[in-house]
Amino acid sequence: MSEQTTYTVAGMTCGHCAASVTEELTAIGGVSGVEVDLATGAVTVTSAAALDRGAIAAAVTEAGYQLT
């Protein structure tokens, strides 16, 4: 069974932004999918198990954006 968690990311404005965030998040072990909604800043992460919010925040920061 997989877990889905939605986070809000500030600063994304284009497809490149979404791709950068997706790339960093999919590098986290256990992540099997990432969906980005640019209009709302919502990022839904699908993973095998619950993920540490700190790991999500670090990946988003690495991509150049901020988890809110």
PDB file of N, CA, C and O in Angstrom:
ATOM      1  N   MET A   1       0.839  -1.177   0.000  1.00  0.00           N
ATOM      2  CA  MET A   1       0.000   0.000   0.000  1.00  0.00           C
ATOM      3  C   MET A   1       0.887   1.244   0.000  1.00  0.00           C
ATOM      4  O   MET A   1       1.942   1.263   0.634  1.00  0.00           O
ATOM      5  N   SER A   2       0.452   2.276  -0.713  1.00  0.00           N
ATOM      6  CA  SER A   2       1.263   3.479  -0.776  1.00  0.00           C
ATOM      7  C   SER A   2       0.593   4.632  -0.047  1.00  0.00           C
ATOM      8  O   SER A   2      -0.620   4.642   0.162  1.00  0.00           O
ATOM      9  N   GLU A   3       1.405   5.592   0.330  1.00  0.00           N
ATOM     10  CA  GLU A   3       0.948   6.788   1.028  1.00  0.00           C
ATOM     11  C   GLU A   3       0.968   7.957   0.068  1.00  0.00           C
ATOM     12  O   GLU A   3       1.875   8.061  -0.757  1.00  0.00           O
ATOM     13  N   GLN A   4      -0.006   8.833   0.158  1.00  0.00           N
ATOM     14  CA  GLN A   4      -0.005  10.080  -0.601  1.00  0.00           C
ATOM     15  C   GLN A   4      -0.100  11.228   0.380  1.00  0.00           C
ATOM     16  O   GLN A   4      -0.981  11.255   1.239  1.00  0.00           O
ATOM     17  N   THR A   5       0.818  12.183   0.246  1.00  0.00           N
ATOM     18  CA  THR A   5       0.824  13.361   1.102  1.00  0.00           C
ATOM     19  C   THR A   5       0.957  14.574   0.213  1.00  0.00           C
ATOM     20  O   THR A   5       1.758  14.585  -0.722  1.00  0.00           O
ATOM     21  N   THR A   6       0.166  15.605   0.504  1.00  0.00           N
ATOM     22  CA  THR A   6       0.229  16.836  -0.285  1.00  0.00           C
ATOM     23  C   THR A   6       0.872  17.943   0.538  1.00  0.00           C
ATOM     24  O   THR A   6       0.513  18.177   1.691  1.00  0.00           O
ATOM     25  N   TYR A   7       1.827  18.612  -0.084  1.00  0.00           N
ATOM     26  CA  TYR A   7       2.548  19.721   0.524  1.00  0.00           C
ATOM     27  C   TYR A   7       2.303  20.960  -0.327  1.00  0.00           C
ATOM     28  O   TYR A   7       1.897  20.850  -1.484  1.00  0.00           O
ATOM     29  N   THR A   8       2.547  22.142   0.241  1.00  0.00           N
ATOM     30  CA  THR A   8       2.460  23.376  -0.528  1.00  0.00           C
ATOM     31  C   THR A   8       3.867  23.944  -0.667  1.00  0.00           C
ATOM     32  O   THR A   8       4.597  24.089   0.314  1.00  0.00           O
ATOM     33  N   VAL A   9       4.232  24.262  -1.910  1.00  0.00           N
ATOM     34  CA  VAL A   9       5.561  24.782  -2.212  1.00  0.00           C
ATOM     35  C   VAL A   9       5.409  26.186  -2.785  1.00  0.00           C
ATOM     36  O   VAL A   9       4.637  26.399  -3.720  1.00  0.00           O
ATOM     37  N   ALA A  10       6.140  27.139  -2.227  1.00  0.00           N
ATOM     38  CA  ALA A  10       6.082  28.530  -2.677  1.00  0.00           C
ATOM     39  C   ALA A  10       7.157  28.799  -3.723  1.00  0.00           C
ATOM     40  O   ALA A  10       8.274  28.290  -3.629  1.00  0.00           O
ATOM     41  N   GLY A  11       6.804  29.602  -4.715  1.00  0.00           N
ATOM     42  CA  GLY A  11       7.783  30.092  -5.682  1.00  0.00           C
ATOM     43  C   GLY A  11       7.786  29.416  -7.034  1.00  0.00           C
ATOM     44  O   GLY A  11       8.486  29.877  -7.936  1.00  0.00           O
ATOM     45  N   MET A  12       7.037  28.350  -7.215  1.00  0.00           N
ATOM     46  CA  MET A  12       7.007  27.671  -8.512  1.00  0.00           C
ATOM     47  C   MET A  12       6.103  28.440  -9.468  1.00  0.00           C
ATOM     48  O   MET A  12       4.971  28.779  -9.120  1.00  0.00           O
ATOM     49  N   THR A  13       6.603  28.717 -10.678  1.00  0.00           N
ATOM     50  CA  THR A  13       5.810  29.496 -11.632  1.00  0.00           C
ATOM     51  C   THR A  13       5.737  28.891 -13.023  1.00  0.00           C
ATOM     52  O   THR A  13       4.959  29.353 -13.858  1.00  0.00           O
ATOM     53  N   CYS A  14       6.545  27.852 -13.287  1.00  0.00           N
ATOM     54  CA  CYS A  14       6.576  27.321 -14.655  1.00  0.00           C
ATOM     55  C   CYS A  14       6.882  25.820 -14.653  1.00  0.00           C
ATOM     56  O   CYS A  14       7.118  25.217 -13.606  1.00  0.00           O
ATOM     57  N   GLY A  15       6.871  25.247 -15.833  1.00  0.00           N
ATOM     58  CA  GLY A  15       7.154  23.829 -15.972  1.00  0.00           C
ATOM     59  C   GLY A  15       8.547  23.451 -15.505  1.00  0.00           C
ATOM     60  O   GLY A  15       8.749  22.369 -14.955  1.00  0.00           O
ATOM     61  N   HIS A  16       9.514  24.341 -15.722  1.00  0.00           N
ATOM     62  CA  HIS A  16      10.879  24.070 -15.262  1.00  0.00           C
ATOM     63  C   HIS A  16      10.915  23.993 -13.734  1.00  0.00           C
ATOM     64  O   HIS A  16      11.606  23.151 -13.160  1.00  0.00           O
ATOM     65  N   CYS A  17      10.162  24.883 -13.090  1.00  0.00           N
ATOM     66  CA  CYS A  17      10.074  24.861 -11.621  1.00  0.00           C
ATOM     67  C   CYS A  17       9.548  23.509 -11.147  1.00  0.00           C
ATOM     68  O   CYS A  17      10.112  22.883 -10.250  1.00  0.00           O
ATOM     69  N   ALA A  18       8.460  23.078 -11.770  1.00  0.00           N
ATOM     70  CA  ALA A  18       7.843  21.806 -11.399  1.00  0.00           C
ATOM     71  C   ALA A  18       8.807  20.649 -11.634  1.00  0.00           C
ATOM     72  O   ALA A  18       8.878  19.725 -10.823  1.00  0.00           O
ATOM     73  N   ALA A  19       9.547  20.696 -12.737  1.00  0.00           N
ATOM     74  CA  ALA A  19      10.502  19.630 -13.051  1.00  0.00           C
ATOM     75  C   ALA A  19      11.631  19.582 -12.025  1.00  0.00           C
ATOM     76  O   ALA A  19      12.068  18.499 -11.636  1.00  0.00           O
ATOM     77  N   SER A  20      12.103  20.737 -11.588  1.00  0.00           N
ATOM     78  CA  SER A  20      13.179  20.791 -10.589  1.00  0.00           C
ATOM     79  C   SER A  20      12.729  20.186  -9.266  1.00  0.00           C
ATOM     80  O   SER A  20      13.456  19.403  -8.656  1.00  0.00           O
ATOM     81  N   VAL A  21      11.536  20.548  -8.829  1.00  0.00           N
ATOM     82  CA  VAL A  21      11.007  20.020  -7.575  1.00  0.00           C
ATOM     83  C   VAL A  21      10.776  18.517  -7.705  1.00  0.00           C
ATOM     84  O   VAL A  21      11.114  17.752  -6.800  1.00  0.00           O
ATOM     85  N   THR A  22      10.206  18.100  -8.820  1.00  0.00           N
ATOM     86  CA  THR A  22       9.949  16.675  -9.056  1.00  0.00           C
ATOM     87  C   THR A  22      11.243  15.877  -9.037  1.00  0.00           C
ATOM     88  O   THR A  22      11.303  14.800  -8.444  1.00  0.00           O
ATOM     89  N   GLU A  23      12.274  16.396  -9.681  1.00  0.00           N
ATOM     90  CA  GLU A  23      13.566  15.698  -9.731  1.00  0.00           C
ATOM     91  C   GLU A  23      14.150  15.495  -8.334  1.00  0.00           C
ATOM     92  O   GLU A  23      14.617  14.405  -8.003  1.00  0.00           O
ATOM     93  N   GLU A  24      14.120  16.542  -7.522  1.00  0.00           N
ATOM     94  CA  GLU A  24      14.681  16.437  -6.166  1.00  0.00           C
ATOM     95  C   GLU A  24      13.855  15.494  -5.293  1.00  0.00           C
ATOM     96  O   GLU A  24      14.412  14.711  -4.524  1.00  0.00           O
ATOM     97  N   LEU A  25      12.535  15.565  -5.409  1.00  0.00           N
ATOM     98  CA  LEU A  25      11.687  14.709  -4.569  1.00  0.00           C
ATOM     99  C   LEU A  25      11.775  13.247  -4.972  1.00  0.00           C
ATOM    100  O   LEU A  25      11.743  12.374  -4.105  1.00  0.00           O
ATOM    101  N   THR A  26      11.886  12.957  -6.261  1.00  0.00           N
ATOM    102  CA  THR A  26      11.968  11.557  -6.675  1.00  0.00           C
ATOM    103  C   THR A  26      13.304  10.927  -6.294  1.00  0.00           C
ATOM    104  O   THR A  26      13.449   9.706  -6.342  1.00  0.00           O
ATOM    105  N   ALA A  27      14.277  11.749  -5.918  1.00  0.00           N
ATOM    106  CA  ALA A  27      15.568  11.220  -5.467  1.00  0.00           C
ATOM    107  C   ALA A  27      15.498  10.689  -4.033  1.00  0.00           C
ATOM    108  O   ALA A  27      16.409   9.996  -3.581  1.00  0.00           O
ATOM    109  N   ILE A  28      14.425  11.011  -3.325  1.00  0.00           N
ATOM    110  CA  ILE A  28      14.253  10.522  -1.947  1.00  0.00           C
ATOM    111  C   ILE A  28      13.850   9.049  -2.008  1.00  0.00           C
ATOM    112  O   ILE A  28      12.936   8.679  -2.744  1.00  0.00           O
ATOM    113  N   GLY A  29      14.526   8.229  -1.243  1.00  0.00           N
ATOM    114  CA  GLY A  29      14.223   6.803  -1.209  1.00  0.00           C
ATOM    115  C   GLY A  29      12.779   6.543  -0.828  1.00  0.00           C
ATOM    116  O   GLY A  29      12.274   7.116   0.138  1.00  0.00           O
ATOM    117  N   GLY A  30      12.118   5.686  -1.579  1.00  0.00           N
ATOM    118  CA  GLY A  30      10.740   5.319  -1.283  1.00  0.00           C
ATOM    119  C   GLY A  30       9.703   6.107  -2.056  1.00  0.00           C
ATOM    120  O   GLY A  30       8.539   5.709  -2.106  1.00  0.00           O
ATOM    121  N   VAL A  31      10.107   7.234  -2.671  1.00  0.00           N
ATOM    122  CA  VAL A  31       9.155   8.037  -3.440  1.00  0.00           C
ATOM    123  C   VAL A  31       8.894   7.365  -4.781  1.00  0.00           C
ATOM    124  O   VAL A  31       9.825   7.055  -5.525  1.00  0.00           O
ATOM    125  N   SER A  32       7.619   7.143  -5.081  1.00  0.00           N
ATOM    126  CA  SER A  32       7.276   6.476  -6.338  1.00  0.00           C
ATOM    127  C   SER A  32       6.557   7.395  -7.317  1.00  0.00           C
ATOM    128  O   SER A  32       6.357   7.035  -8.477  1.00  0.00           O
ATOM    129  N   GLY A  33       6.169   8.582  -6.852  1.00  0.00           N
ATOM    130  CA  GLY A  33       5.500   9.508  -7.758  1.00  0.00           C
ATOM    131  C   GLY A  33       5.392  10.895  -7.165  1.00  0.00           C
ATOM    132  O   GLY A  33       5.291  11.064  -5.950  1.00  0.00           O
ATOM    133  N   VAL A  34       5.415  11.902  -8.056  1.00  0.00           N
ATOM    134  CA  VAL A  34       5.264  13.291  -7.641  1.00  0.00           C
ATOM    135  C   VAL A  34       4.347  13.973  -8.649  1.00  0.00           C
ATOM    136  O   VAL A  34       4.567  13.874  -9.856  1.00  0.00           O
ATOM    137  N   GLU A  35       3.323  14.662  -8.159  1.00  0.00           N
ATOM    138  CA  GLU A  35       2.424  15.439  -9.014  1.00  0.00           C
ATOM    139  C   GLU A  35       2.442  16.877  -8.525  1.00  0.00           C
ATOM    140  O   GLU A  35       2.275  17.144  -7.335  1.00  0.00           O
ATOM    141  N   VAL A  36       2.650  17.817  -9.473  1.00  0.00           N
ATOM    142  CA  VAL A  36       2.735  19.232  -9.140  1.00  0.00           C
ATOM    143  C   VAL A  36       1.573  19.978  -9.784  1.00  0.00           C
ATOM    144  O   VAL A  36       1.292  19.796 -10.969  1.00  0.00           O
ATOM    145  N   ASP A  37       0.900  20.817  -8.999  1.00  0.00           N
ATOM    146  CA  ASP A  37      -0.140  21.714  -9.512  1.00  0.00           C
ATOM    147  C   ASP A  37       0.398  23.131  -9.376  1.00  0.00           C
ATOM    148  O   ASP A  37       0.384  23.707  -8.288  1.00  0.00           O
ATOM    149  N   LEU A  38       0.877  23.697 -10.498  1.00  0.00           N
ATOM    150  CA  LEU A  38       1.483  25.025 -10.453  1.00  0.00           C
ATOM    151  C   LEU A  38       0.509  26.099  -9.988  1.00  0.00           C
ATOM    152  O   LEU A  38       0.907  27.039  -9.301  1.00  0.00           O
ATOM    153  N   ALA A  39      -0.755  25.971 -10.353  1.00  0.00           N
ATOM    154  CA  ALA A  39      -1.741  26.996 -10.009  1.00  0.00           C
ATOM    155  C   ALA A  39      -1.883  27.184  -8.506  1.00  0.00           C
ATOM    156  O   ALA A  39      -2.063  28.305  -8.030  1.00  0.00           O
ATOM    157  N   THR A  40      -1.803  26.088  -7.760  1.00  0.00           N
ATOM    158  CA  THR A  40      -1.997  26.163  -6.305  1.00  0.00           C
ATOM    159  C   THR A  40      -0.699  25.981  -5.519  1.00  0.00           C
ATOM    160  O   THR A  40      -0.652  26.270  -4.323  1.00  0.00           O
ATOM    161  N   GLY A  41       0.346  25.506  -6.180  1.00  0.00           N
ATOM    162  CA  GLY A  41       1.595  25.203  -5.480  1.00  0.00           C
ATOM    163  C   GLY A  41       1.547  23.863  -4.769  1.00  0.00           C
ATOM    164  O   GLY A  41       2.466  23.523  -4.024  1.00  0.00           O
ATOM    165  N   ALA A  42       0.482  23.094  -4.992  1.00  0.00           N
ATOM    166  CA  ALA A  42       0.337  21.795  -4.329  1.00  0.00           C
ATOM    167  C   ALA A  42       1.253  20.762  -4.980  1.00  0.00           C
ATOM    168  O   ALA A  42       1.312  20.644  -6.204  1.00  0.00           O
ATOM    169  N   VAL A  43       1.955  20.030  -4.148  1.00  0.00           N
ATOM    170  CA  VAL A  43       2.816  18.945  -4.603  1.00  0.00           C
ATOM    171  C   VAL A  43       2.385  17.689  -3.857  1.00  0.00           C
ATOM    172  O   VAL A  43       2.485  17.622  -2.632  1.00  0.00           O
ATOM    173  N   THR A  44       1.907  16.699  -4.597  1.00  0.00           N
ATOM    174  CA  THR A  44       1.469  15.447  -3.996  1.00  0.00           C
ATOM    175  C   THR A  44       2.549  14.400  -4.225  1.00  0.00           C
ATOM    176  O   THR A  44       2.946  14.124  -5.357  1.00  0.00           O
ATOM    177  N   VAL A  45       3.010  13.828  -3.128  1.00  0.00           N
ATOM    178  CA  VAL A  45       4.087  12.837  -3.168  1.00  0.00           C
ATOM    179  C   VAL A  45       3.500  11.474  -2.813  1.00  0.00           C
ATOM    180  O   VAL A  45       2.833  11.319  -1.790  1.00  0.00           O
ATOM    181  N   THR A  46       3.758  10.493  -3.668  1.00  0.00           N
ATOM    182  CA  THR A  46       3.348   9.119  -3.409  1.00  0.00           C
ATOM    183  C   THR A  46       4.595   8.342  -2.998  1.00  0.00           C
ATOM    184  O   THR A  46       5.629   8.417  -3.661  1.00  0.00           O
ATOM    185  N   SER A  47       4.488   7.601  -1.907  1.00  0.00           N
ATOM    186  CA  SER A  47       5.642   6.864  -1.398  1.00  0.00           C
ATOM    187  C   SER A  47       5.193   5.543  -0.790  1.00  0.00           C
ATOM    188  O   SER A  47       4.015   5.338  -0.494  1.00  0.00           O
ATOM    189  N   ALA A  48       6.162   4.655  -0.614  1.00  0.00           N
ATOM    190  CA  ALA A  48       5.889   3.340  -0.054  1.00  0.00           C
ATOM    191  C   ALA A  48       5.481   3.434   1.418  1.00  0.00           C
ATOM    192  O   ALA A  48       4.700   2.618   1.906  1.00  0.00           O
ATOM    193  N   ALA A  49       6.012   4.428   2.110  1.00  0.00           N
ATOM    194  CA  ALA A  49       5.724   4.626   3.531  1.00  0.00           C
ATOM    195  C   ALA A  49       5.752   6.119   3.821  1.00  0.00           C
ATOM    196  O   ALA A  49       6.158   6.915   2.974  1.00  0.00           O
ATOM    197  N   ALA A  50       5.323   6.493   5.012  1.00  0.00           N
ATOM    198  CA  ALA A  50       5.335   7.906   5.392  1.00  0.00           C
ATOM    199  C   ALA A  50       6.756   8.454   5.297  1.00  0.00           C
ATOM    200  O   ALA A  50       7.722   7.774   5.643  1.00  0.00           O
ATOM    201  N   LEU A  51       6.868   9.693   4.822  1.00  0.00           N
ATOM    202  CA  LEU A  51       8.169  10.334   4.662  1.00  0.00           C
ATOM    203  C   LEU A  51       8.381  11.390   5.738  1.00  0.00           C
ATOM    204  O   LEU A  51       7.424  11.962   6.260  1.00  0.00           O
ATOM    205  N   ASP A  52       9.629  11.635   6.059  1.00  0.00           N
ATOM    206  CA  ASP A  52       9.991  12.660   7.019  1.00  0.00           C
ATOM    207  C   ASP A  52       9.809  14.035   6.373  1.00  0.00           C
ATOM    208  O   ASP A  52      10.356  14.287   5.300  1.00  0.00           O
ATOM    209  N   ARG A  53       9.053  14.918   7.008  1.00  0.00           N
ATOM    210  CA  ARG A  53       8.823  16.253   6.451  1.00  0.00           C
ATOM    211  C   ARG A  53      10.140  17.002   6.248  1.00  0.00           C
ATOM    212  O   ARG A  53      10.266  17.796   5.316  1.00  0.00           O
ATOM    213  N   GLY A  54      11.110  16.753   7.109  1.00  0.00           N
ATOM    214  CA  GLY A  54      12.416  17.400   6.974  1.00  0.00           C
ATOM    215  C   GLY A  54      13.104  17.014   5.675  1.00  0.00           C
ATOM    216  O   GLY A  54      13.753  17.848   5.044  1.00  0.00           O
ATOM    217  N   ALA A  55      12.967  15.761   5.273  1.00  0.00           N
ATOM    218  CA  ALA A  55      13.565  15.305   4.017  1.00  0.00           C
ATOM    219  C   ALA A  55      12.878  15.961   2.829  1.00  0.00           C
ATOM    220  O   ALA A  55      13.532  16.322   1.850  1.00  0.00           O
ATOM    221  N   ILE A  56      11.558  16.115   2.914  1.00  0.00           N
ATOM    222  CA  ILE A  56      10.801  16.786   1.856  1.00  0.00           C
ATOM    223  C   ILE A  56      11.232  18.248   1.769  1.00  0.00           C
ATOM    224  O   ILE A  56      11.489  18.762   0.680  1.00  0.00           O
ATOM    225  N   ALA A  57      11.308  18.909   2.912  1.00  0.00           N
ATOM    226  CA  ALA A  57      11.701  20.321   2.953  1.00  0.00           C
ATOM    227  C   ALA A  57      13.103  20.511   2.388  1.00  0.00           C
ATOM    228  O   ALA A  57      13.345  21.459   1.641  1.00  0.00           O
ATOM    229  N   ALA A  58      14.028  19.619   2.736  1.00  0.00           N
ATOM    230  CA  ALA A  58      15.409  19.720   2.234  1.00  0.00           C
ATOM    231  C   ALA A  58      15.456  19.568   0.718  1.00  0.00           C
ATOM    232  O   ALA A  58      16.193  20.288   0.045  1.00  0.00           O
ATOM    233  N   ALA A  59      14.674  18.636   0.177  1.00  0.00           N
ATOM    234  CA  ALA A  59      14.651  18.427  -1.271  1.00  0.00           C
ATOM    235  C   ALA A  59      14.061  19.639  -1.993  1.00  0.00           C
ATOM    236  O   ALA A  59      14.564  20.047  -3.040  1.00  0.00           O
ATOM    237  N   VAL A  60      13.001  20.210  -1.436  1.00  0.00           N
ATOM    238  CA  VAL A  60      12.383  21.392  -2.036  1.00  0.00           C
ATOM    239  C   VAL A  60      13.350  22.572  -1.990  1.00  0.00           C
ATOM    240  O   VAL A  60      13.453  23.330  -2.954  1.00  0.00           O
ATOM    241  N   THR A  61      14.058  22.729  -0.873  1.00  0.00           N
ATOM    242  CA  THR A  61      15.042  23.808  -0.732  1.00  0.00           C
ATOM    243  C   THR A  61      16.169  23.612  -1.736  1.00  0.00           C
ATOM    244  O   THR A  61      16.626  24.578  -2.348  1.00  0.00           O
ATOM    245  N   GLU A  62      16.616  22.390  -1.911  1.00  0.00           N
ATOM    246  CA  GLU A  62      17.672  22.070  -2.883  1.00  0.00           C
ATOM    247  C   GLU A  62      17.249  22.468  -4.298  1.00  0.00           C
ATOM    248  O   GLU A  62      18.082  22.882  -5.105  1.00  0.00           O
ATOM    249  N   ALA A  63      15.967  22.342  -4.594  1.00  0.00           N
ATOM    250  CA  ALA A  63      15.450  22.727  -5.906  1.00  0.00           C
ATOM    251  C   ALA A  63      15.307  24.239  -6.042  1.00  0.00           C
ATOM    252  O   ALA A  63      15.089  24.746  -7.143  1.00  0.00           O
ATOM    253  N   GLY A  64      15.429  24.964  -4.927  1.00  0.00           N
ATOM    254  CA  GLY A  64      15.373  26.419  -4.973  1.00  0.00           C
ATOM    255  C   GLY A  64      14.031  27.012  -4.565  1.00  0.00           C
ATOM    256  O   GLY A  64      13.743  28.169  -4.872  1.00  0.00           O
ATOM    257  N   TYR A  65      13.210  26.223  -3.874  1.00  0.00           N
ATOM    258  CA  TYR A  65      11.877  26.680  -3.492  1.00  0.00           C
ATOM    259  C   TYR A  65      11.683  26.465  -1.995  1.00  0.00           C
ATOM    260  O   TYR A  65      12.588  25.990  -1.308  1.00  0.00           O
ATOM    261  N   GLN A  66      10.512  26.813  -1.497  1.00  0.00           N
ATOM    262  CA  GLN A  66      10.273  26.732  -0.051  1.00  0.00           C
ATOM    263  C   GLN A  66       8.997  25.963   0.240  1.00  0.00           C
ATOM    264  O   GLN A  66       7.946  26.223  -0.346  1.00  0.00           O
ATOM    265  N   LEU A  67       9.109  25.016   1.152  1.00  0.00           N
ATOM    266  CA  LEU A  67       7.947  24.286   1.650  1.00  0.00           C
ATOM    267  C   LEU A  67       7.228  25.202   2.642  1.00  0.00           C
ATOM    268  O   LEU A  67       7.850  25.755   3.550  1.00  0.00           O
ATOM    269  N   THR A  68       5.912  25.356   2.461  1.00  0.00           N
ATOM    270  CA  THR A  68       5.180  26.263   3.363  1.00  0.00           C
ATOM    271  C   THR A  68       4.268  25.464   4.273  1.00  0.00           C
ATOM    272  O   THR A  68       3.566  26.039   5.104  1.00  0.00           O
TER     273      THR A  68
END
